[in-house]
Amino acid sequence: MTTARDLLVRGLLAGLLAGVAAFFVAYVVGEPSVSAAIALEDSAGGHSHGTDTGSAAAEDHDHGHAAGGHDHGTAGETEVPRSLQSTAGLATATIVAGVTLGGLIGVVSALGMGRFGRLGARGVPLLVAGLGFVAVYLVPFLTYPPNPPAVGSADTIGYRTELYFLLVAISVIAGVTAVLVGRRAAARWGAWYAAIVCGAAYVVVVGLASSLVPTYDEVPEGFPASVLYDFRLSSVLVQLTLWGVIGLVTAELAHRLAVRGRRSERTTALVDA
Amino acid sequence: MTDHRTPTAIAAPAPAPAAVTLKPVPLHQVLPWLAFAALLAFVAMYFVGAEQGATSLLNGTAVHEWTHDGRHLLGFPCH
């Protein structure tokens, strides 16, 4: 019989592959816009994100957030040079995100197996990864789209981070509730109508939350719209790669596991008979 | 769900339909794994996405700088 452990192991493996794939997408598709934004930031001279922190902060190119300032290392004054941030550092972030998300998706898939009507061993991980992508990334993205370096005020980073995680929490809780209620409703109305009603309820809840949180319009004047667009699009592609590869690989591995389990069950039955 | 009232279903029991044979894993078996995996993912996401940015458990900026590009491209607020 399939266990939580079986699917955790497969999810972790899928997450490792997804993290590596997401790194390559991020490096190839995303880094050009990050570099372009940093070059713009540097060529703008000492800027202070349009705040009144004064010329001292502007001179040493200080973002001045809670952890103390940092710069992007083109002047060679950072602890971690740009060449490492865009390679090993980037890979660390995508692989850590991939492995932990993969493990979580594996275990949630174990929970979902056999609990979504006729959805099979391939369908459940795909459903989990798809809903996860929407609830964890896409919905918060629509309210607070990610910004490249040089965009965003140091004064509001604290609020924006809190609000971003608040939106992730609201979206995930609303999504999980919609799925749990939807499973009950499916027994009564059928999966199609249950999915439509609970999906709509989820959209209303996150739409309300999104309309209630404050908006931040902090793109500096003259910042090229194309760089901003490229950066945000590549962020979507990186996350799509992450969740997509986890979903597909976990689905395939879970399917093979289920087929093997069925075959061994049949063999046992024959031996018993 | 398959309709077992149809006469054909009674006459010829289907030879194990492929997708329906998934057995749910008992809740009490999955929940500890779920709790642990969720906690681990949360902590990992915090360090990748927010440590030494808006909040800081460790001194310095090394974690922020090391994960800098990933933080931006994964969509977390960074500056």
Boltz contact constraints between the chains, C-beta under 6 A:
constraints:
  - contact:
      token1: [A, 4]
      token2: [B, 25]
      max_distance: 6.0
  - contact:
      token1: [A, 4]
      token2: [B, 29]
      max_distance: 6.0
  - contact:
      token1: [A, 4]
      token2: [B, 30]
      max_distance: 6.0
  - contact:
      token1: [A, 4]
      token2: [B, 33]
      max_distance: 6.0
  - contact:
      token1: [A, 8]
      token2: [B, 33]
      max_distance: 6.0
  - contact:
      token1: [A, 26]
      token2: [B, 73]
      max_distance: 6.0
  - contact:
      token1: [A, 30]
      token2: [B, 73]
      max_distance: 6.0
  - contact:
      token1: [A, 34]
      token2: [B, 69]
      max_distance: 6.0
  - contact:
      token1: [A, 63]
      token2: [B, 79]
      max_distance: 6.0
  - contact:
      token1: [A, 66]
      token2: [B, 56]
      max_distance: 6.0
  - contact:
      token1: [A, 67]
      token2: [B, 52]
      max_distance: 6.0
  - contact:
      token1: [A, 67]
      token2: [B, 56]
      max_distance: 6.0
  - contact:
      token1: [A, 67]
      token2: [B, 61]
      max_distance: 6.0
  - contact:
      token1: [A, 70]
      token2: [B, 61]
      max_distance: 6.0
  - contact:
      token1: [A, 70]
      token2: [B, 65]
      max_distance: 6.0
  - contact:
      token1: [A, 78]
      token2: [B, 65]
      max_distance: 6.0
  - contact:
      token1: [A, 79]
      token2: [B, 62]
      max_distance: 6.0
  - contact:
      token1: [A, 79]
      token2: [B, 65]
      max_distance: 6.0
  - contact:
      token1: [A, 80]
      token2: [B, 65]
      max_distance: 6.0
  - contact:
      token1: [A, 80]
      token2: [B, 66]
      max_distance: 6.0
  - contact:
      token1: [A, 85]
      token2: [B, 68]
      max_distance: 6.0
  - contact:
      token1: [A, 85]
      token2: [B, 69]
      max_distance: 6.0
  - contact:
      token1: [A, 86]
      token2: [B, 69]
      max_distance: 6.0
  - contact:
      token1: [A, 89]
      token2: [B, 66]
      max_distance: 6.0
  - contact:
      token1: [A, 90]
      token2: [B, 69]
      max_distance: 6.0
  - contact:
      token1: [A, 90]
      token2: [B, 70]
      max_distance: 6.0
  - contact:
      token1: [A, 93]
      token2: [B, 48]
      max_distance: 6.0
  - contact:
      token1: [A, 93]
      token2: [B, 67]
      max_distance: 6.0
  - contact:
      token1: [A, 93]
      token2: [B, 70]
      max_distance: 6.0
  - contact:
      token1: [A, 94]
      token2: [B, 70]
      max_distance: 6.0
  - contact:
      token1: [A, 96]
      token2: [B, 44]
      max_distance: 6.0
  - contact:
      token1: [A, 96]
      token2: [B, 48]
      max_distance: 6.0
  - contact:
      token1: [A, 97]
      token2: [B, 48]
      max_distance: 6.0
  - contact:
      token1: [A, 100]
      token2: [B, 40]
      max_distance: 6.0
  - contact:
      token1: [A, 100]
      token2: [B, 41]
      max_distance: 6.0
  - contact:
      token1: [A, 100]
      token2: [B, 44]
      max_distance: 6.0
  - contact:
      token1: [A, 103]
      token2: [B, 37]
      max_distance: 6.0
  - contact:
      token1: [A, 104]
      token2: [B, 37]
      max_distance: 6.0
  - contact:
      token1: [A, 104]
      token2: [B, 41]
      max_distance: 6.0
  - contact:
      token1: [A, 107]
      token2: [B, 33]
      max_distance: 6.0
  - contact:
      token1: [A, 107]
      token2: [B, 34]
      max_distance: 6.0
  - contact:
      token1: [A, 107]
      token2: [B, 37]
      max_distance: 6.0
  - contact:
      token1: [A, 110]
      token2: [B, 25]
      max_distance: 6.0
  - contact:
      token1: [A, 110]
      token2: [B, 30]
      max_distance: 6.0
  - contact:
      token1: [A, 111]
      token2: [B, 30]
      max_distance: 6.0
  - contact:
      token1: [A, 113]
      token2: [B, 22]
      max_distance: 6.0
  - contact:
      token1: [A, 114]
      token2: [B, 22]
      max_distance: 6.0
  - contact:
      token1: [A, 114]
      token2: [B, 23]
      max_distance: 6.0
  - contact:
      token1: [A, 114]
      token2: [B, 24]
      max_distance: 6.0
  - contact:
      token1: [A, 115]
      token2: [B, 24]
      max_distance: 6.0
  - contact:
      token1: [A, 118]
      token2: [B, 19]
      max_distance: 6.0
  - contact:
      token1: [A, 118]
      token2: [B, 20]
      max_distance: 6.0
  - contact:
      token1: [A, 120]
      token2: [B, 19]
      max_distance: 6.0
  - contact:
      token1: [A, 141]
      token2: [B, 75]
      max_distance: 6.0
  - contact:
      token1: [A, 146]
      token2: [B, 75]
      max_distance: 6.0
  - contact:
      token1: [A, 152]
      token2: [B, 79]
      max_distance: 6.0
  - contact:
      token1: [A, 157]
      token2: [B, 54]
      max_distance: 6.0
  - contact:
      token1: [A, 158]
      token2: [B, 54]
      max_distance: 6.0
  - contact:
      token1: [A, 160]
      token2: [B, 77]
      max_distance: 6.0
  - contact:
      token1: [A, 161]
      token2: [B, 50]
      max_distance: 6.0
  - contact:
      token1: [A, 161]
      token2: [B, 54]
      max_distance: 6.0
  - contact:
      token1: [A, 161]
      token2: [B, 77]
      max_distance: 6.0
  - contact:
      token1: [A, 164]
      token2: [B, 77]
      max_distance: 6.0
  - contact:
      token1: [A, 235]
      token2: [B, 73]
      max_distance: 6.0
  - contact:
      token1: [A, 235]
      token2: [B, 75]
      max_distance: 6.0
  - contact:
      token1: [A, 238]
      token2: [B, 73]
      max_distance: 6.0
  - contact:
      token1: [A, 262]
      token2: [B, 21]
      max_distance: 6.0
